Amino acid sequence: MKSFEYGDMEIGSKEMAVAIASKVIGVGILSLPRTVGEATQSSDGWISILLSGLIALGAAWLLALLPARFPRLSYYEYAALLVSKPVAQLFTWLFIFYCLGFVAYEIRAIADISKQYIFNQTPVEVIALMFLLIIQYAVSGKRIGIIRLNMLFFPLSMVVTVLAIVLNFDNFELNNLKPMFVTDWRGIGKGMFETIFSLLGFDTVLIYAALMQRPEQASKAVVAGMIFPVVLYPLIYLYCIAVFSHEGVTQIIYPTIELAKEITIPGQFFERFESLFFIIWNMAIFNTGCLAMDGAASFLQSMYRGVRKITWLCILGPLIYLVAMLGQNIVENAFMGTINALMGIAGAILIPLLLLVIASLRGVRTNETNH
């Protein structure tokens, strides 16, 4: 290992892949088995999840081609090269609103989950505020620090998830997965619609590609990062169905957490595995929130260079908190999450892909030596 390997302000393909995986795998995985199970029959939800994952994988690969054409430029800068500056600002603001809504949904979800499983006497408003302040504090530092935190926390979240699967082997009931292939195409499609929202986050490549040492490797890094959720989501779903049955999963708000609660370790030396699971997943959701908030702040800085990052964070924090507290219950929060996901599909996927088409048709690209 070379001296002070992480003392630079650039990232490689490995860091980008981990950032993509960290952003995608957030609170969605905790409730995904229920939402997909409600749309499909028996254990057929894995088909919806896998098909959505393959579509997201292809979209992520295409999306990464855009920043690769414009090394060292921000999203707003190369959007302004392809369309007029006012239109580029409009596109960038739509992306910013999506990032802010993403953070709001994450902190509200983790507040609700924390109250249900740990802090049952603490108001949701207080939990959400504390989580938001921690995210703001993390984002106020160097951007590269957020990437390093992802490199630290992501392996822990993967290890604890794998343990939740492996240690539930004795609870696995194969008969709960039968019958198979009984859901019609409408049910599969509805399940795909529910899944695609939990696969958003690969737009992170638009935020951090400018920091890459070799931007031409962005597509490979994004695909590598997306492999994690594409493999993990169907596996978690099948395990939840096998342990709780299809009927049981649809009645549990957060089946993945309940999966961790089912674990019994011989010897009783560790009786509450779900506590460890929840703590580690708090770290994962913290990473997700940091990446989204940093995306919003960095995009604002790219448009308004005279305003400091800390100023933007002080402005954005109260707005995010107000949006997070709008929903009065889980149903309203889920609806707000759906609205934000649709905004993300439009502003963080379809519009950038449109910009990619424009760039390809016009043959517009830059190279690092020009900047």
C-alpha positions in Angstrom: 0.0 0.0 0.0 1.4 3.3 -1.0 2.0 6.1 1.6 -1.2 8.0 2.6 -3.2 6.3 -0.1 -6.4 8.1 0.8 -4.9 11.5 1.1 -6.1 12.6 -2.3 -9.4 14.1 -3.5 -10.1 11.6 -6.2 -11.9 8.3 -6.2 -11.5 5.1 -8.1 -13.9 2.5 -9.6 -14.1 0.6 -6.3 -15.2 3.7 -4.3 -17.8 4.6 -7.0 -19.2 1.1 -7.0 -19.5 1.1 -3.2 -21.2 4.6 -3.3 -23.7 3.3 -5.8 -24.5 0.2 -3.8 -24.8 2.3 -0.6 -27.2 4.8 -2.1 -29.4 2.1 -3.6 -29.6 -0.2 -0.6 -31.4 2.0 1.9 -34.7 1.7 3.8 -36.5 0.2 0.8 -35.1 -3.2 1.5 -36.7 -3.3 4.9 -40.2 -3.1 3.6 -39.7 -4.4 0.0 -40.8 -8.0 0.7 -44.2 -6.7 2.0 -44.9 -4.3 -0.9 -43.9 -6.8 -3.6 -45.7 -9.6 -1.8 -48.9 -7.6 -1.8 -48.6 -7.2 -5.6 -47.8 -10.8 -6.4 -48.9 -14.3 -5.4 -47.0 -17.0 -3.5 -43.2 -16.5 -4.0 -43.4 -15.1 -7.5 -42.3 -11.7 -6.3 -38.7 -12.6 -7.0 -39.5 -12.5 -10.7 -40.6 -8.9 -10.4 -37.6 -8.0 -8.3 -35.1 -9.6 -10.7 -36.7 -8.1 -13.8 -36.7 -4.6 -12.3 -33.1 -5.2 -11.2 -32.1 -6.0 -14.8 -33.8 -3.0 -16.1 -32.1 -0.8 -13.5 -28.8 -2.4 -14.3 -29.2 -1.4 -18.0 -30.4 2.1 -17.1 -27.4 2.6 -14.7 -24.9 1.5 -17.4 -26.4 4.0 -19.9 -26.6 6.8 -17.3 -22.9 6.4 -16.5 -22.0 7.1 -20.2 -23.1 10.7 -19.8 -20.5 12.0 -17.2 -17.9 9.8 -18.9 -18.1 12.1 -21.9 -17.4 15.2 -19.7 -14.5 14.5 -17.3 -14.1 16.9 -14.4 -17.4 18.7 -15.2 -20.4 18.9 -12.9 -23.9 17.8 -14.1 -24.9 21.5 -14.5 -21.8 22.4 -16.5 -22.2 19.7 -19.1 -26.0 20.1 -19.2 -25.4 23.8 -20.0 -23.1 22.7 -22.9 -25.9 20.5 -24.3 -28.9 22.8 -23.7 -29.3 26.4 -22.8 -28.2 27.5 -19.3 -31.8 28.2 -18.2 -32.9 24.7 -19.2 -29.8 23.2 -17.5 -30.7 25.1 -14.3 -34.3 23.7 -14.6 -33.0 20.1 -15.0 -30.5 20.6 -12.1 -33.2 22.0 -9.8 -35.4 19.0 -10.5 -32.5 16.7 -9.5 -32.0 18.8 -6.4 -35.6 18.5 -5.4 -35.4 14.7 -5.8 -32.3 14.6 -3.6 -34.0 16.6 -0.9 -37.1 14.5 -1.0 -34.9 11.4 -0.9 -33.2 12.6 2.3 -36.6 13.6 3.8 -38.0 10.1 3.1 -35.0 8.4 4.5 -34.9 10.3 7.8 -38.7 9.9 8.3 -38.5 6.2 7.6 -35.6 5.6 10.0 -37.4 7.7 12.7 -40.5 5.6 12.4 -38.6 2.4 12.4 -36.5 3.5 15.4 -39.6 4.4 17.4 -41.2 1.1 16.6 -38.2 -1.1 17.5 -36.0 0.9 20.0 -37.1 4.4 21.1 -40.8 3.7 21.7 -41.1 6.6 24.2 -39.2 9.2 22.0 -41.3 11.4 19.6 -40.7 10.7 15.9 -39.9 14.4 15.5 -37.0 14.3 17.8 -35.5 11.1 16.3 -35.8 12.6 12.8 -34.2 15.9 13.8 -31.2 14.1 15.5 -30.7 12.0 12.4 -30.9 15.0 10.1 -28.4 17.0 12.2 -25.9 14.1 12.1 -26.2 13.9 8.3 -25.8 17.7 8.0 -22.6 17.5 10.1 -21.2 14.7 8.0 -21.9 16.5 4.7 -20.5 19.8 5.9 -16.9 18.4 5.6 -15.0 17.3 2.5 -17.0 15.3 -0.1 -14.3 12.6 -0.2 -14.9 11.9 3.5 -18.4 10.7 2.7 -17.0 8.2 0.2 -14.5 7.0 2.8 -17.4 6.5 5.3 -19.2 4.4 2.7 -16.1 2.2 2.3 -16.1 1.7 6.0 -19.8 1.1 6.7 -20.9 -0.8 3.5 -19.0 -4.1 4.2 -20.5 -4.1 7.7 -24.1 -3.8 6.4 -23.4 -6.6 3.9 -21.9 -8.9 6.6 -24.9 -8.4 8.9 -27.4 -9.0 6.1 -25.6 -12.2 5.1 -25.7 -13.3 8.7 -29.4 -12.7 8.9 -29.8 -15.0 5.9 -27.4 -17.7 7.0 -28.6 -17.9 10.6 -32.2 -18.2 9.5 -31.4 -21.4 7.6 -33.2 -23.6 10.3 -36.4 -21.4 9.9 -36.4 -21.8 6.1 -39.6 -23.7 5.0 -39.4 -24.7 1.3 -43.1 -25.5 1.2 -43.8 -21.8 1.8 -42.4 -21.0 -1.6 -44.9 -23.2 -3.4 -46.8 -23.0 -5.7 -44.5 -21.1 -8.1 -45.2 -19.2 -11.3 -48.9 -18.6 -10.5 -48.9 -14.7 -10.8 -50.2 -13.3 -14.0 -48.3 -10.6 -16.0 -50.3 -7.8 -14.4 -49.2 -8.9 -10.9 -45.6 -9.2 -12.1 -45.7 -5.7 -13.6 -47.2 -4.3 -10.4 -44.4 -6.0 -8.4 -41.9 -4.4 -10.7 -43.4 -1.0 -10.2 -43.1 -1.5 -6.4 -39.5 -2.7 -6.8 -38.1 0.0 -9.1 -38.4 2.6 -6.3 -36.1 0.6 -4.1 -33.5 0.5 -6.9 -33.2 4.2 -7.4 -29.8 5.6 -6.3 -27.5 4.8 -9.2 -27.9 8.4 -10.2 -25.0 8.9 -7.7 -22.7 8.5 -10.6 -23.9 11.9 -11.8 -22.8 13.4 -8.5 -19.4 11.8 -8.0 -18.1 11.0 -11.5 -16.3 14.4 -11.6 -14.1 13.1 -8.7 -13.1 9.9 -10.5 -9.5 9.3 -11.5 -10.6 7.6 -14.6 -14.2 8.7 -15.6 -14.2 6.3 -18.5 -14.6 3.5 -16.0 -17.8 4.9 -14.6 -20.1 2.5 -16.4 -18.1 -0.5 -15.2 -18.2 0.9 -11.6 -22.0 1.5 -11.7 -22.7 -2.0 -13.0 -20.5 -3.5 -10.2 -22.3 -1.4 -7.6 -25.7 -2.4 -8.9 -24.9 -6.1 -8.8 -25.3 -6.0 -5.0 -29.0 -5.0 -4.8 -29.9 -7.1 -7.9 -28.6 -10.2 -6.2 -29.5 -9.3 -2.6 -33.1 -8.2 -3.1 -34.5 -11.4 -4.5 -32.6 -13.4 -1.9 -34.0 -11.4 1.0 -37.5 -11.7 -0.5 -37.4 -15.4 -0.9 -36.0 -15.9 2.6 -38.8 -13.7 4.1 -41.5 -15.7 2.2 -39.9 -19.0 3.2 -39.7 -18.0 6.9 -43.0 -16.1 7.3 -45.1 -17.4 4.3 -46.7 -15.2 1.7 -49.6 -14.3 3.9 -47.4 -13.5 6.9 -45.1 -11.2 4.9 -48.0 -9.1 3.7 -49.0 -8.5 7.3 -45.6 -7.4 8.5 -44.6 -3.8 8.0 -40.8 -4.4 8.0 -40.3 -8.1 7.1 -36.5 -7.8 6.8 -36.1 -6.6 10.4 -38.5 -9.3 11.6 -36.3 -11.8 9.7 -33.4 -10.7 11.9 -35.6 -11.1 15.0 -36.3 -14.8 14.1 -32.6 -15.7 14.6 -31.8 -17.8 17.7 -28.1 -18.4 18.3 -27.2 -21.7 20.1 -25.9 -21.1 23.6 -27.9 -17.9 24.1 -24.8 -15.9 24.2 -26.3 -13.3 21.9 -30.1 -13.2 22.2 -31.1 -10.1 20.2 -29.4 -10.2 16.8 -32.0 -7.7 15.5 -30.4 -5.0 17.7 -27.1 -5.5 15.9 -28.8 -5.7 12.6 -30.7 -2.5 13.2 -27.6 -0.6 14.4 -25.7 -1.6 11.3 -28.5 -0.6 9.0 -28.7 2.7 10.7 -25.2 3.2 9.4 -26.3 2.2 5.9 -29.2 4.6 5.9 -27.0 7.3 7.2 -24.7 6.8 4.2 -27.7 6.9 1.9 -28.8 10.2 3.4 -25.3 11.7 3.3 -24.9 10.9 -0.4 -28.3 12.4 -1.3 -27.8 15.6 0.7 -24.3 16.1 -0.6 -25.6 15.7 -4.1 -28.1 18.5 -3.5 -25.5 20.8 -1.9 -22.9 20.1 -4.6 -25.3 20.8 -7.4 -26.3 24.1 -5.8 -22.7 25.0 -5.5 -22.1 24.3 -9.2 -24.8 26.7 -10.1 -24.2 29.4 -7.5 -20.5 29.4 -6.9 -20.5 32.4 -4.6 -22.5 30.6 -1.9 -20.6 28.4 0.6 -21.6 24.8 1.1 -22.4 25.3 4.8 -24.8 28.1 3.9 -26.7 25.8 1.6 -26.8 23.1 4.3 -28.3 25.5 6.8 -31.0 26.5 4.2 -31.7 22.9 3.1 -31.9 21.4 6.6 -35.2 23.0 7.8 -36.8 22.4 4.4 -35.9 18.7 4.5 -37.2 18.4 8.1 -40.5 20.1 7.2 -41.1 17.7 4.2 -40.1 14.7 6.4 -42.8 15.7 8.9 -45.6 16.2 6.5 -46.9 12.7 6.5 -49.0 11.7 9.5 -48.7 7.9 9.2 -47.0 5.2 7.3 -49.5 5.3 4.4 -49.0 9.0 3.8 -45.2 8.6 4.1 -45.2 5.8 1.5 -47.3 8.0 -0.8 -44.8 10.8 -0.5 -42.0 8.3 -1.2 -43.7 7.2 -4.3 -44.1 10.8 -5.5 -40.4 11.5 -4.9 -39.5 8.3 -6.7 -41.4 9.3 -9.7 -39.6 12.7 -9.6 -36.3 10.8 -9.4 -37.2 8.7 -12.4 -37.9 11.8 -14.4 -35.2 14.2 -13.1 -32.4 11.8 -12.3 -32.8 9.1 -15.0 -34.9 10.1 -18.0 -33.6 13.7 -18.3 -29.9 12.6 -18.0 -30.6 9.9 -20.6 -32.1 12.5 -22.8 -29.0 14.6 -22.4 -26.9 11.5 -23.3 -28.9 11.1 -26.6 -28.4 14.8 -27.4 -24.7 14.5 -26.7 -24.4 11.4 -28.9 -26.4 13.0 -31.8 -24.4 16.2 -31.7 -21.1 14.5 -31.0 -20.5 16.7 -28.0 -17.8 15.7 -25.5 -14.8 17.1 -23.7 -11.5 15.7 -22.5 -9.6 16.2 -19.3 -6.8 18.0 -21.0 -9.1 20.9 -21.9 -10.1 21.6 -18.3 
